[in-house]
Each structure stands twice: as structure tokens, then as C-alpha cells.
Amino acid sequence: MTLEERKNGFIALGKFLSQFSESNSIQKDNVLHNNLFYDDFISLINLSQSHNGWYTPEQVYYAINSWSKSLVESNLNDWISSYDLTNENPKSIGLILAGNIPLVGFHDFLSVLISGHKVLVKTSSNDQHLLPFLAKYLISVEPKFENYITFVEGKLENFDAVIATGSNNTARYFEYYFKDKPSIIRKSRNSVAVLNGKETTEDLVNLGEDIFRYFGLGCRNVSKLFVPKGYDFTHFFESIFVHQDIIKYEKYANNYDYNKAVFLMSLYKLLDNGFLTIKEDNSYASPISSVFYEFYDDLEIIKERLASDSEQIQCIVSNDLVEKSIAFGQTQQPHLWDYADNVDTITFLNNL
């Protein structure tokens, strides 16, 4: 396959995805193969929560909308323009995907195919339906992809390299099992926000998006706040109140009740607004429905700490308080060139 054929296939997929939104999905005349896929995709979205209780229609539509914005020609060109993707020797790349948020492994899937390699996909048991459906659509608009895409149900075999995502515990297994293959092994990471008390209401509302999107299950969700000593959380709680409806989702509410009870039985001091608890804690990884916080006296010390702990951190959110930080509300809107764990997937694939 030529690079142009591969790129055009994903552009067509982006146009297909652009039709769907939670409030108003509209079938467009200029989208290929809608007669075969449009209605079935609506049905799949509506069924997603029965496959995974965290995959509410709102969250699935959000993921779809994000990918529809990424898979446009200008974005794809900006992303791949700095690479030589005239691959004449395709390799078979095994993907072991996570399932914490909808389509979380799509970027790896896209990276392997756009670079001209073949993909062997082992989906998570928590997300077995969305990516295979999109792969079928991709093959329908560019049949040459059929020889490049394989979904594996059992043991992953006959691959030249692997990209595997999991917890810190499973990563140790991956590192041992794939020690003889080129690999990218992704472990657990968390995202943090650094505040100075000068944030606007809009900033903090957007920070709520970074905390609550996908119920806080993603590595790009903010799970830890660094705040100046003496910080008053009143403005923070008032601003994030617009996200209060999250407590209406049963699985989230159950986690909120459980984790709050555990904290209280342990006699931890909590701040609580009825749908989020915040607790002073040095750790980065907070449980669902909770965010940890830590006071600081010197911002420079926080910068040094975040640099030294970089392998535990996915994103840093601030109003330019920390170099290369992300604006509030943008953690779940990465560009195609914003690689997970800061590992350039395309360069890895090109060097095989």
C-alpha cells in the first residue's frame, strides 16, 4: 500500500466519525458506505455501556468526536510530514491494548498502519467492539487494509515487535515475555495540575473536565493537584460544581461512596462536595471520585520534583507555570504528535 492510500483511508474514517454526536447525529451524503455502517454504529454506541459499564454514550461520543477532529487531512499531514513513511518492508506489530477508556488504543493502531506495517491486535476484554468495527469500515473504504489488520483472540504470535499497555504489574510480565522483541511497554501514569491561586472560574471549570472526563479512568485525567500553601479550595469547589451530574452514574456513585467510606474509616481528613473528595497525599494515583492534593512553598521545587518523577506522569496542567504544561481542559484532546509516555511511536516503528 502507498502512503497516500493509507492516509486516504483514515481521512475517510474521520469523515465517517464526524457524523456522530450525542445531541445530534446527522447522516451525510458524501460519506462512503453509510448504507452499510451508519445505523450499525449508532446501535454499537448505544450498546457500549452493556459491554462496559463505564462506556456511557456520552463518553463514547466524546472519544469518537475527538478522533473525527484528528483524522482530517491537515492534521495527518502535519503529523507525518517529518517522517519517511515509504515503507517497503512491512513488519508485523503486536498491539496489546488497554480498555480503561473508549478507543484508548486507537493511536497505536493508527501509527502502525500509517507507517506501513501490519497490525496484530489483542483488544482488552473491556473494549472488544469499537476498534474492530472501525477496522471493518477502514477495510471497506480501502480493501488493501484487509491484509494489514488482524485481531487476535488467543495468544499473540508471529510478530516482529510489540506495543503493550497495562498496569505496573502487567508491565513487568510484558517486559519479561517480550524481552527478545523490540517493544514499547507502557505502564501506569497519572496527570497533575499545578495551581497558583490566580486561576479564573473558567480555568477551574476546565480543570473539572480534566478530572471528570471518562470518570477519571484515563492516564491523562488529573488525579493530583499542587497548590500553594494556604490555598483556599472554595473557588475550586464552586467552579467544578457544573460537573455535579457525574454522581448520577451508578458505577461512579458506588466508587464515591466506597472510597469516601474507606478514607473516613482510616480517619483521613477530607474535603468533600458531594461528588468528589480531595485528600492531602503525596501519591499521584488517586482512586476514582477522589483527587489528591499537596501544598508547596516553592514552585521551583515542584518543577524539579515533576522532572525527576517524569516516568510517573503523563500530563502537567497549568497556566504556563511549568514548562510544556497543557492548558486547562485540554488533557483529553491530544494532537496526533502528542505521544503517550513521550515515546515517539512512529520513530520506533521506522527503526525496526
Buried (B, 14 or more C-beta within 10 A) or exposed (E): BEBEEBBBBBBBBBBBBBBBEBEEBEEEEEBBEBEEBBEEBBEBBEEBBEBBBBBBBEBBBBBBBBBBEBBBEEBBEEBBEEBEBEBEEBBBBBBBBBBBBBBBBBBBBBBBBBBBBBBBBBBBEBBBBBBBBBBBBBBBBBEEBEEBBBBBEEEBEEBBBBBBBBEEEBBEEBEEBBEEEBBBBBBBBBBBBBBBEEBEEEBBBBBBBBBBBBBBBBBBBBBBBBBBEEBEBEBBBEBBBEBBEBBEBEBBBEBBEEBBEEBEEEEEEEBBBEBBBBBBBEEBBBBBBBBBBBEBEEBEEBBEBBEEEEEBBBBBBBBEBBEEBBBBBBBBBBEBEBBBBEEBBBEBBBEB
